[in-house]
Amino acid sequence: MRLNENTVICGDKVILVPYRSVLIILKTYHDWMKSPELLELTASEPLSLEEEYDMQRKWHTDEDKLTFILLARSSNLPSSSHSLLNPSQLPSCRMIGDVNMFLPDGPTGDGECEIMIAAPSDRGKGFAGEALRLFLAYATSSLSMRPQQLIARIGRSNAPSIKLFESLGFGVSKVVEVFDEVELRWGHEPDQAESTAVTDELGYSIPEGIIGVYDPRDGTA
């Protein structure tokens, strides 16, 4: 999606940058997706490096996909997330995953959210939670979506991911037996009567001053 092609979002633990057609990103992503575990968790098929380039170009122009690459904030950088980084500082931050939203029916329909932290050693450190909060706040404000349009589809055996989304206010809305997965929707409470309204607010937002213009001249993305 062209919406975020020049956007960088700085958090305390993670930095969100555009998915750009630069070798370091595509090669790293290609190496990640050789993992049978990640292929299963993301329901993906292995791609050649050239296919990765084609995928990036498609994701850049398609208006039904919003994605950011996740960088771990380097310990050498200022700790405050309320000030933007100089683009020259980004190459010191390593790639750790990505976060996406699929909008098959556009911003008036449901937005399916996904997050991937590639290396097991990077999981359980708070990267995914912060990245999702920043991403969902940005996506809903930029696309004018209601939080209740946010969903996630997760394999029933993937307890850590289910727990992560539940911690952000999502609740299981249905079980899809044929795919052995659950669908979670923001604000959904299984025991809540259908007529009972839920809040229209996510409950978290992006602090002022941490969204900046991404400079494609730096070497990271």
C-alpha positions as CSV (number, residue, x, y, z in Angstrom):
1,M,0.0,0.0,0.0
2,R,1.4,3.4,-1.0
3,L,-0.1,4.9,2.2
4,N,2.9,4.1,4.3
5,E,5.7,4.0,1.6
6,N,7.5,7.0,3.3
7,T,6.4,6.4,6.9
8,V,8.6,5.4,9.9
9,I,7.1,4.9,13.4
10,C,9.5,4.9,16.4
11,G,8.7,2.9,19.5
12,D,10.6,2.1,22.7
13,K,11.5,-1.4,21.6
14,V,10.7,-1.5,17.9
15,I,10.8,0.8,14.8
16,L,8.4,0.3,12.0
17,V,9.7,1.0,8.5
18,P,8.2,0.5,5.0
19,Y,8.6,-2.8,3.1
20,R,11.0,-1.5,0.4
21,S,12.6,-3.2,-2.5
22,V,16.2,-3.2,-1.1
23,L,18.4,-6.3,-1.1
24,I,19.1,-6.4,2.7
25,I,15.3,-6.6,3.5
26,L,14.4,-9.1,0.7
27,K,17.4,-11.3,1.4
28,T,16.7,-11.4,5.1
29,Y,13.1,-12.1,4.5
30,H,13.9,-14.8,2.0
31,D,16.2,-16.5,4.6
32,W,13.6,-16.3,7.3
33,M,11.0,-18.0,5.1
34,K,13.2,-21.1,4.6
35,S,12.1,-22.1,8.1
36,P,9.4,-24.8,8.1
37,E,8.1,-23.3,11.4
38,L,7.5,-19.9,9.9
39,L,6.0,-21.2,6.8
40,E,3.5,-23.2,8.9
41,L,2.8,-20.3,11.3
42,T,2.2,-17.8,8.4
43,A,0.5,-20.3,6.1
44,S,3.0,-19.4,3.4
45,E,4.8,-21.1,0.6
46,P,8.6,-20.9,0.0
47,L,9.6,-18.3,-2.6
48,S,12.7,-17.7,-4.7
49,L,14.5,-14.4,-4.2
50,E,13.1,-13.1,-7.5
51,E,9.6,-14.1,-6.3
52,E,10.3,-12.1,-3.2
53,Y,11.0,-9.0,-5.4
54,D,7.7,-9.6,-7.2
55,M,5.9,-9.9,-3.9
56,Q,7.3,-6.7,-2.6
57,R,6.3,-4.8,-5.8
58,K,2.8,-6.2,-5.5
59,W,2.5,-5.3,-1.8
60,H,3.7,-1.8,-2.5
61,T,1.0,-1.0,-5.0
62,D,-2.0,-3.1,-3.8
63,E,-4.5,-1.0,-1.9
64,D,-5.7,-4.0,0.1
65,K,-2.4,-4.7,2.0
66,L,-0.7,-2.6,4.6
67,T,2.7,-3.8,5.9
68,F,5.7,-2.6,7.9
69,I,9.1,-4.3,8.5
70,L,10.0,-4.4,12.2
71,L,13.4,-3.3,13.5
72,A,14.6,-3.9,17.0
73,R,15.7,-0.5,18.4
74,S,19.4,-0.6,18.9
75,S,20.7,-0.1,22.4
76,N,23.1,2.5,21.0
77,L,20.2,4.8,20.1
78,P,18.5,7.4,22.4
79,S,16.0,5.5,24.6
80,S,13.1,8.0,24.2
81,S,10.5,6.9,21.5
82,H,9.1,10.4,21.5
83,S,11.8,11.8,19.2
84,L,12.4,10.7,15.6
85,L,15.7,9.1,14.6
86,N,18.0,10.4,12.0
87,P,17.8,8.1,9.0
88,S,21.5,7.3,9.3
89,Q,20.8,5.6,12.6
90,L,18.4,3.0,11.1
91,P,21.1,0.7,9.7
92,S,22.2,-0.1,13.3
93,C,18.8,-1.6,13.9
94,R,18.3,-5.3,12.9
95,M,15.3,-6.7,11.2
96,I,13.2,-9.0,13.5
97,G,9.9,-9.4,11.7
98,D,6.9,-7.8,10.1
99,V,3.3,-6.7,10.8
100,N,0.5,-6.7,8.2
101,M,-3.1,-5.9,7.6
102,F,-5.2,-7.4,4.7
103,L,-8.2,-5.4,3.5
104,P,-9.9,-7.6,0.9
105,D,-13.0,-5.4,1.0
106,G,-11.2,-2.1,1.5
107,P,-11.2,0.1,4.6
108,T,-15.0,-0.3,5.0
109,G,-14.6,-4.1,5.6
110,D,-12.7,-6.2,8.1
111,G,-8.9,-5.8,8.4
112,E,-7.1,-9.0,9.1
113,C,-4.0,-8.4,11.2
114,E,-0.9,-10.5,11.3
115,I,2.5,-10.2,13.0
116,M,5.6,-12.3,12.7
117,I,8.7,-12.3,15.0
118,A,11.1,-14.4,13.0
119,A,13.7,-15.7,15.5
120,P,12.5,-17.7,18.6
121,S,15.2,-15.8,20.6
122,D,13.4,-12.5,19.8
123,R,10.0,-13.7,21.0
124,G,8.7,-13.0,24.5
125,K,10.5,-9.7,24.7
126,G,7.6,-7.3,24.2
127,F,8.4,-6.6,20.5
128,A,5.2,-8.0,19.1
129,G,2.9,-6.3,21.6
130,E,4.4,-2.8,21.1
131,A,4.5,-3.3,17.3
132,L,0.9,-4.2,17.2
133,R,-0.2,-1.3,19.3
134,L,1.6,1.2,17.1
135,F,0.5,-0.5,13.9
136,L,-3.2,-0.8,14.8
137,A,-3.3,2.8,16.1
138,Y,-1.7,4.0,12.9
139,A,-3.9,1.9,10.6
140,T,-7.2,2.8,12.2
141,S,-6.4,6.5,12.3
142,S,-5.0,6.6,8.7
143,L,-7.7,4.5,7.2
144,S,-10.6,5.7,9.4
145,M,-11.5,2.2,10.4
146,R,-13.5,1.3,13.5
147,P,-11.6,-0.9,15.9
148,Q,-14.4,-3.5,15.6
149,Q,-13.3,-4.1,12.0
150,L,-10.0,-5.6,13.3
151,I,-9.7,-9.4,13.2
152,A,-7.0,-12.0,13.5
153,R,-7.0,-15.6,12.3
154,I,-4.7,-17.8,14.2
155,G,-4.1,-21.6,14.3
156,R,-5.7,-23.1,17.4
157,S,-2.3,-24.6,18.5
158,N,-0.6,-21.2,18.5
159,A,-1.4,-20.3,22.1
160,P,1.2,-17.4,22.4
161,S,-0.3,-15.5,19.4
162,I,-3.8,-16.0,20.7
163,K,-2.8,-14.7,24.1
164,L,-1.1,-11.7,22.6
165,F,-4.1,-10.6,20.6
166,E,-6.4,-11.2,23.7
167,S,-4.1,-9.0,25.7
168,L,-4.8,-6.2,23.2
169,G,-8.6,-6.5,23.5
170,F,-9.4,-9.1,20.9
171,G,-11.8,-12.0,21.8
172,V,-12.5,-15.3,20.0
173,S,-15.5,-14.7,17.7
174,K,-15.6,-18.0,15.9
175,V,-13.8,-21.3,15.4
176,V,-13.0,-22.4,11.8
177,E,-12.8,-26.2,12.1
178,V,-11.8,-26.8,8.5
179,F,-8.6,-24.7,8.9
180,D,-8.1,-25.6,12.6
181,E,-8.0,-21.9,13.5
182,V,-9.8,-19.3,15.6
183,E,-11.0,-15.9,14.5
184,L,-10.6,-13.1,17.0
185,R,-12.2,-9.7,16.7
186,W,-11.3,-6.6,18.6
187,G,-13.8,-5.9,21.4
188,H,-15.6,-9.2,21.1
189,E,-16.8,-10.9,24.3
190,P,-18.1,-14.4,23.7
191,D,-20.7,-14.2,26.5
192,Q,-21.8,-10.7,25.5
193,A,-25.3,-10.2,24.1
194,E,-25.3,-9.2,20.4
195,S,-27.2,-6.0,21.2
196,T,-24.6,-4.8,23.7
197,A,-22.3,-2.2,22.2
198,V,-18.6,-2.2,22.8
199,T,-16.4,0.8,23.0
200,D,-15.4,2.5,19.8
201,E,-11.8,3.2,21.1
202,L,-8.8,1.0,20.9
203,G,-7.6,2.3,24.2
204,Y,-4.1,3.1,22.9
205,S,-2.7,5.6,20.4
206,I,0.5,6.8,18.9
207,P,2.2,9.5,21.0
208,E,2.6,12.8,19.1
209,G,5.9,13.1,17.4
210,I,7.0,9.5,16.7
211,I,5.6,9.2,13.2
212,G,8.0,10.6,10.6
213,V,8.9,10.6,7.0
214,Y,11.0,7.7,5.9
215,D,14.1,8.7,4.0
216,P,14.8,6.0,1.3
217,R,18.4,7.1,1.0
218,D,19.3,5.2,4.2
219,G,20.5,1.7,3.7
220,T,18.0,-0.3,5.8
221,A,14.7,-0.4,3.8
